[in-house]
Structures are given as C-alpha cells and as structure tokens.
Amino acid sequence: MNKTIQITERDNVAVAIHPVNKGETITVNGTAVTAVEDIPQGHKMAIKAIAENENIIKYGFPIGHATKAAVPGTWMHTHNVCTNLSGEIKYTYTPDVHPLEKVTPETFQGYMRKDGRAAIRNEIWIIPTVGCVNDIAKKMVADNQDLVKGSIDGLYTFTHPFGCSQTGEDHAQTRKLLAALTRHPNAGAVLVLSLGCENLTHEQFLAELGEYDSDRVKFLTCQEVSDEFAEGRKLLTECAAYASQFKREAIPVSELVVGMKCGGSDGLSGITANPTVGRFSDMMGARGASTVLTEVPEMFGAEGMLMNRCVNKEIFDKAVNMINGFKEYFISHNEVVYDNPSPGNKQGGITTLEDKSCGCVQKGGDAPIMDVIGYGDPVVTKGLNMLYGPGNDLVSSTAMTAAGAHMILFTTGRGTPFGAPAPTLKIATNSQLAEKKSGWIDFNAGPVADGESLDDAAKRLLDLVIETANGKLTKTEEKGFREISIFKDGVTL
C-alpha cells in the first residue's frame, strides 16, 4: 500500500495519504526517503533537500516558501512554511483552452417548468423578505405539511436576519438574492412573505423579481391581514394546486446546473475528492451541462490553473476583475488576502492559502471557463462558470443555489452537516470520514487515495448525481437540513 503521493514530478514534497511514522522509509518515484519525524495523514513531507526561502512545490505550483532549511523526510507545515501571497497583481492572457469532446447526455427523471427550465425537485418555498417574519414562516411550514402530497416533494422556508436596517450594497444584495431564490426552478411554487414596514418593500421586490407567473408566485404582507396564518393557508393551498400539475419526465442531463464547493478541507481534498469533482465537471461539460465554481478567496495563489482557460479575452478580463476585486474587498477592510486557511484546514494538512487554493480549484477540472457571473446572477452559459462569492460555506452555497444550481457537490475532509436550499451531496475525501460520519456523507472519494482512477470515481459520482436528480434524497434532505446565508458587507442601522 502506497503511503504517500507526489502529485506532479515537479513537486519537492509528497503528501501522506496514510500516516507515516518517524523512521519509516517511503519510496517516491524510485527514491527512498526516510521520515525524520511523524507525518500525519494529509500532511506534506520533503522528498528533496529544501533550502531556506526555497519555494515549496505541490500540484506543480509554489504553495509558499520554507522559512528554514529542511532535509528529505522533514514534515513541512505551518511551523516551517510561509505564504508567498500579497495583494493585487497583474495578469496576462495566454490562452490554454482545450474544448471538451462532446458526449451524448443521459437522461434523468425531472420536472419541466413552463419557462423551459428543468428542475430536480418540485417543492413549495416560503421566502421571507425580512427576518421579522421568520417564525411565522416556520410555523406556516409546520402547519401545512398536509399539502405535501402527490408530485409535491416538500414545503420549506429559508429564514435570514436581513431585509431591514440595511443600506446600499447590502440592501441590494439581499433583494437580489431573495428574488433569485424565488425564481429557482426546484421551487414549483413560492409564497413571498413580508411584514409590511421593512426596508425591502413589496414594490422593490417586484421590481427586482421582474416578470413572473402569478399562479406560481404568491405574496402575503402580514400587517395587511388580520390572520396571517389563515391567509397563508389559503395562498399555500393555491401554490400546492399549481405545483401539483408537474410530473417527472425524461430530461437530458445537459439541462442540469451543478454547483461545486469544498469545506472542512484537509490535505487529501486536492488529491481525491476535488479532482473527482473536477473530472465529473468535465464529464458534465462534455454532455452540454453547466457547472459552477465559486469561493474566490480560495482561488488566490492558484489563478495560474484557471485564468488562461478562459474561453476568450472578454471572459479572462471578467475573471481578472473578479479576482482582484475580491482582493480589494479584503484590503479595503484592512485584512490580509492570505488570512486563510482555517484551524481545521491546518489540522488536516493544509499549510497556506496557496496550498488550499491549488486543491480547491481542482474542482474545476480541465474544461474551458465559459463565463464569469456576479453574486445573485443566473447561469446562462453552458459549461464551466465562475461565480463571484466568498469561501464561507453557507454564503457560497446559497449563492450557487441563487445562480440556478439544481444541486451542490460539497467535498469535505473534516465533515459538515449543513444543507443548502438545493440538494447538497457531501463527498468525503477519505474513507475514515465516510465510515465515521455515514449520516452526513453521500459519496466516498477515499478509494482514489488507494488506486481508484479519477475516471472511475467520477463515473460513480455521475451515477449518484443522476440518481439524486431522479429524486433520491441526500443525507441533508433526509434530515431536513436546509438554510441560507446572504453576503453582507456594510452598516446595520
């Protein structure tokens, strides 16, 4: 059994896919290396002599530099490795675009909406426009579960603390995000629930929402009725009558939009789960489907793996503006751009932001980047899309849902139980996590560390995605775990 992997021949470190004990000799590409200290699973071991200030190379890219000299077999981590990152930089477009060979798409059993979009769930959603009505929305969900029958898959609400006491960009982002969720195809019908005195007025929401089907979207302002629960019951009954007309039918996989996210990452994320998702993303692109990659701060230091894959100069410029715009966001708040990874990431073997980023962008595979979209904007281009959003798990998963993702693939080495409004498939980077947290994990990418090919793992994942699109519940759906978080960057009045 191999205990380490050298990801590319350029790398001067290997990653322990299983713990390596002090004094144990490992063969890496024909060279014997003896560990001079214990190397935990997911962590890096020097496989060559490394000089002070020399770059640490992993994935074929620098992920930082050594703060002191190291002999082969040394554990390379936060105690002796430092980031190379600073602020904004200039980028030059040197196209490296390789179109995917087209594949005939399989079909799934989904719902076709009247506007021509596909859906994998047929649910009724209650969207609060302000936090003040959160508990009313939750009680309406609890009181009206009898409406969930026939082809209706569920009744849910997504509470949040915003919609009032916000100004400027925050107010605009809340309005935009909630309207985008209202348009989501997995919602067969929607009740928009307001209080009546909030900053986010009914008129503003209508303007943001644009043209809509009045049979599908209903509105209730609680201050305008004597009994909001009775009126809510009436409107939800109308929503159920509308949603119940939709039945599952065969739809090409090319109609799917899949978000890709990682959280609670470890040193195996960029070796097992994320590359599996990347290979899956390429498979989806070959079938004419759409995938979405976000977490912009976790692209810092790995831009070289992405930027030149932009399909043209216009998309490249949008990607540059997104990357440097997010760096400016950090700098404007007097934060360093490399204040990442998290304590849990470090415990799992991730040392610097470059280390984390190079693993993170593996989810994008090798396909051309077809478009770059803003927060709250919809996916309109087939293929791989980049989305403006932070690394925060709940915020970025909500943003991908708002962009139209039918489901989200969430890779994790540490484990996390949360679910987005869209079905959220949890993918373990290692078999230990998959076994320990079988109530959280939907898919185990751990076998890749022990020799399963990425093609085979990605095909397993594609099969699960199609099953999920057909109606198979994710572990988070089974537990009713669904929530949203809205990007905030300003004053609360």
QUIWO-V812964 format. One record per backbone hydrogen bond with DSSP energy under -1.0 kcal/mol. CO is the residue of the C=O (numbers start at 1). NH is the residue of the N-H. E is the energy in kcal/mol with one decimal. If there is no record, write none. Layout:
# QUIWO-V812964
CO:NH:E, CO:NH:E
This chain:
# QUIWO-V812964
3:17:-1.8, 3:18:-1.7, 5:15:-2.7, 8:11:-1.4, 12:47:-2.1, 14:45:-2.7, 15:5:-1.9, 16:42:-4.1, 20:39:-3.1, 21:24:-2.3, 24:35:-2.7, 26:33:-3.4, 28:31:-1.8, 31:28:-3.2, 33:26:-3.5, 35:23:-3.1, 39:20:-2.5, 40:43:-2.0, 43:16:-2.8, 44:76:-2.3, 45:14:-2.4, 46:73:-3.3, 50:70:-3.0, 51:54:-2.0, 54:66:-2.6, 56:63:-2.7, 57:12:-1.1, 58:61:-2.0, 61:58:-2.5, 64:56:-2.7, 65:82:-2.6, 66:53:-3.1, 70:50:-2.9, 71:74:-1.6, 73:36:-1.9, 74:46:-2.8, 77:80:-2.1, 77:81:-1.0, 80:67:-2.0, 82:65:-2.9, 106:253:-3.2, 108:110:-1.0, 108:251:-2.7, 110:249:-2.8, 111:119:-1.8, 113:116:-2.0, 117:113:-3.3, 119:111:-2.5, 122:153:-2.9, 123:188:-2.1, 123:189:-1.4, 124:156:-2.4, 125:191:-2.7, 126:158:-1.3, 127:193:-2.2, 130:133:-1.5, 131:134:-1.8, 133:137:-2.5, 134:138:-2.3, 135:139:-2.3, 136:140:-2.3, 137:141:-2.0, 138:142:-2.2, 139:143:-2.8, 140:144:-1.1, 144:147:-1.8, 145:148:-1.8, 147:149:-1.2, 149:152:-1.9, 154:124:-2.7, 156:126:-2.6, 162:131:-1.9, 163:200:-2.2, 165:493:-2.4, 167:170:-1.0, 167:171:-1.3, 168:172:-2.1, 169:173:-2.9, 170:174:-2.4, 171:175:-2.2, 172:176:-2.6, 173:177:-2.7, 174:178:-2.4, 175:179:-1.9, 176:180:-2.1, 177:181:-2.2, 178:182:-1.9, 179:183:-1.3, 181:184:-1.3, 184:187:-1.5, 186:123:-2.3, 189:125:-2.1, 190:218:-2.9, 191:127:-2.4, 192:220:-2.4, 193:129:-2.7, 194:222:-2.6, 195:223:-2.4, 199:201:-1.7, 201:205:-2.4, 202:206:-2.5, 203:207:-2.1, 204:208:-2.3, 205:209:-2.8, 206:210:-2.1, 213:217:-2.4, 216:190:-2.6, 218:192:-3.2, 220:194:-3.1, 221:224:-1.7, 222:225:-1.3, 227:231:-2.3, 228:232:-2.5, 229:233:-2.3, 230:234:-1.9, 231:235:-2.3, 232:236:-2.8, 233:237:-2.1, 234:238:-1.6, 235:239:-2.3, 236:240:-2.7, 237:241:-2.1, 238:242:-2.0, 239:243:-2.9, 240:244:-2.2, 242:245:-1.3, 243:246:-1.7, 249:110:-2.4, 251:108:-2.7, 252:255:-2.1, 253:256:-2.2, 256:290:-2.3, 257:406:-2.8, 258:292:-2.1, 259:409:-2.8, 261:411:-2.6, 264:413:-1.9, 264:414:-2.2, 266:269:-1.6, 268:271:-1.6, 268:272:-2.7, 269:274:-2.6, 272:276:-1.6, 273:277:-2.5, 274:278:-2.5, 275:279:-2.6, 276:280:-2.4, 277:281:-2.9, 278:282:-2.0, 279:283:-2.1, 280:284:-2.5, 281:285:-2.5, 282:286:-2.4, 284:289:-2.6, 285:288:-1.5, 286:103:-2.8, 289:383:-1.5, 290:258:-2.2, 291:385:-2.5, 292:260:-2.1, 293:387:-2.4, 295:298:-1.5, 296:299:-2.3, 299:302:-2.7, 302:305:-2.0, 303:306:-2.0, 303:307:-2.8, 306:309:-2.2, 307:310:-1.7, 308:96:-3.3, 309:369:-2.4, 312:316:-2.2, 313:317:-2.7, 314:318:-1.8, 315:319:-2.2, 316:320:-2.6, 317:321:-2.4, 318:322:-1.9, 319:323:-2.6, 320:324:-2.9, 321:325:-1.9, 322:326:-1.9, 323:327:-1.8, 324:328:-2.4, 325:329:-1.7, 326:330:-1.7, 327:331:-2.7, 328:332:-3.0, 330:333:-1.1, 330:335:-2.4, 331:334:-2.0, 336:339:-1.4, 338:340:-2.5, 342:346:-2.3, 343:347:-2.3, 344:348:-1.6, 345:350:-2.4, 346:349:-1.3, 348:267:-2.9, 352:356:-2.3, 353:357:-3.5, 354:358:-2.8, 355:359:-1.4, 356:360:-2.6, 357:361:-2.7, 360:363:-1.7, 361:364:-2.0, 362:365:-1.8, 369:311:-2.5, 371:386:-2.5, 373:388:-2.3, 374:377:-2.1, 383:291:-2.0, 384:370:-2.6, 385:293:-2.9, 386:373:-3.0, 389:296:-2.4, 392:396:-2.7, 393:397:-2.1, 394:398:-2.1, 395:399:-2.1, 396:400:-2.2, 397:401:-2.0, 398:402:-2.7, 399:403:-1.6, 400:405:-2.3, 401:404:-1.8, 403:379:-2.5, 407:259:-2.6, 408:425:-2.8, 409:261:-2.9, 410:427:-3.0, 411:263:-2.4, 412:429:-1.8, 419:483:-1.8, 423:408:-2.7, 425:410:-3.4, 426:442:-2.2, 426:443:-1.9, 427:412:-2.7, 428:445:-2.5, 430:434:-1.7, 431:435:-2.2, 432:436:-2.6, 433:437:-3.1, 437:440:-2.0, 437:441:-2.3, 443:428:-2.8, 445:448:-1.8, 446:449:-1.9, 447:452:-2.2, 448:451:-1.5, 453:457:-2.4, 454:458:-2.9, 455:459:-2.0, 456:460:-2.1, 457:461:-2.2, 458:462:-2.7, 459:463:-2.2, 460:464:-1.9, 461:465:-2.7, 462:466:-2.3, 463:467:-2.2, 464:468:-2.8, 465:469:-2.6, 466:470:-1.8, 467:472:-2.3, 468:471:-1.2, 474:478:-2.4, 475:479:-1.1, 476:481:-2.6
